[in-house]
Amino acid sequence: MATKPRRFDVCIIGGAGHVGLPLGVTMALGGLQVALLDINKKAIAQIKKGRFPFKEEDGDVSLRKALKKGTLTALAAPVSVIAKSDVVVVVIGTPVDEYLNPQFGALDQVIEKYLPHFRDGQTIMLRSTLFPGSAERLQRYFEKKKLKVSVAFCPERVIEGKAIREIQIMPQIISAFDKETLQRMKELFAKISKGGTVVAQPMEAELAKLYSNAWRYITFATANQFYTMATERGVDYTRIYRAMTDKYERMQSLPRPGFAAGPCLFKDTMQLAAFNQNHFFLGHSAMLVNEGLPRFIVEHIKHRLCNNDLHEKTIGILGMTFKADSDDTRDSLSFKLRKMAKLEAKAVYAHDFYHKDPSLSRLDALLKKSDIIIVATPHKRYAQIPKEKLKNKIIVDIWNHLPYTKTAIEL
Ligand SMILES: NC(=O)c1ccc[n+]([C@@H]2O[C@H](COP(=O)([O-])OP(=O)(O)OC[C@H]3O[C@@H](n4cnc5c(N)ncnc54)[C@H](O)[C@@H]3O)[C@@H](O)[C@H]2O)c1
């Protein structure tokens, strides 16, 4: 058995998660001595065997390389590795509760829990998206505890599932409260990324990350509202989209309609709203549009595609993860769609290639039994379903994903 290094350049609290693990692997491949610390024992055991606990492009290959190099250690305990590390990265997020208020407690609890292991001279790098002012609050907390721990905030901006590739090419926003810590962050990222660094004040960096996510969420909502507006009037949005974007550069940034979900965009838009005393009309409107889309689809099927006999029909939902070709179901709107469809249809079946769940059906069985097929998540493999298997079915394909759907709505 390989012996554990005595010292680490970096320890990542939450190192088995979607942000922590790709970052840790990339740092280890960059030659840094890295400890991944996580309470998820199952994920840690998998990582030790060289397997990513979730889907990540080139994940397993890179992880095995890092383990072989001897620069990566995965641990569920002991937390004493924190004291042995120069930089402690924390990727514990700030969720929003059922009343859409940010729960600052999650980060505070982790810091308090591990406080006895922090020591003078360390840097704590916050990497998850934060409520504005969190980094400063943490810096003051350490000062009150008479610990010379410097705080940096360097937000993660990768696309989930392609993190290892993107970290290496993407510019990193770095922020801290003193020049030495900023320099330390610059040198750290220079070892793993060719994208360079962008320096900001901590509050600027916190807002830059939240604005970026809210911007994406609002953009998706715009596309979704355009789609519902046209569809309600029986106008084919796919054709409108094509008319707007074909050979016209200025409209290329308009996304296609579809479920805007996942663990970040909704939460961060609501965090920003809370930060602005709930005066964030665009953000709240985006939430209403995006979160309202599953209900819109069910209503649309019921009243326009089914002559009000949906209660006699069966629905098959394709895709339960929050985005295409991912295995992540966190905050996926497919589950909301299934709940609402169950209120109206005779039966509802659902399928996913990447998410295993006893409540899901096999693809063939679903296709055989369903009168109506909804493409909820545009996994690439759904585009390969033979056309004859969808014959005589009502297809709802907001993404316009299936190659043979004549319009976005019906075959
Ligand atoms: N997923 C993304 O691509 C992404 C991108 C940018 C920013 N973010 C931000 O990063 C945050 C984290 O997201 P994620 O997707 O990595 O979440 P995640 O759930 O995949 O990872 C968090 C990890 O922290 C671990 N953890 C929780 N409490 C712990 C503790 N006390 N000690 C040690 N480990 C602990 C969990 O077991 C989990 O493995 C989010 O809140 C989000 O703001 C995520």
The ligand as an ORCA input file, in Angstrom:
! r2SCAN-3c Opt
* xyz 0 1
  N     -21.459     21.182    -10.519
  C     -20.838     22.135    -11.196
  O     -20.441     21.961    -12.352
  C     -20.562     23.495    -10.569
  C     -19.989     24.492    -11.373
  C     -19.694     25.702    -10.806
  C     -19.969     25.931     -9.469
  N     -20.536     24.952     -8.690
  C     -20.728     25.231     -7.252
  O     -20.050     24.283     -6.477
  C     -20.861     23.834     -5.388
  C     -20.620     22.367     -5.197
  O     -21.204     21.702     -6.306
  P     -20.932     20.208     -6.686
  O     -21.669     19.986     -7.951
  O     -19.469     19.897     -6.612
  O     -21.656     19.456     -5.476
  P     -21.448     17.933     -5.091
  O     -22.591     17.571     -4.229
  O     -21.153     17.129     -6.307
  O     -20.113     17.985     -4.207
  C     -20.044     18.424     -2.884
  C     -19.244     17.395     -2.138
  O     -19.011     17.878     -0.822
  C     -19.061     16.757      0.059
  N     -19.253     17.248      1.419
  C     -20.387     17.765      1.958
  N     -20.160     18.084      3.253
  C     -18.867     17.762      3.517
  C     -18.055     17.840      4.665
  N     -18.519     18.299      5.834
  N     -16.763     17.413      4.595
  C     -16.278     16.911      3.439
  N     -17.014     16.807      2.323
  C     -18.283     17.222      2.351
  C     -20.189     15.912     -0.498
  O     -20.119     14.583     -0.023
  C     -19.950     16.043     -2.003
  O     -19.131     15.009     -2.480
  C     -22.289     24.156     -5.802
  O     -23.031     24.578     -4.711
  C     -22.145     25.225     -6.828
  O     -22.377     26.465     -6.219
  C     -20.838     23.736     -9.232
*
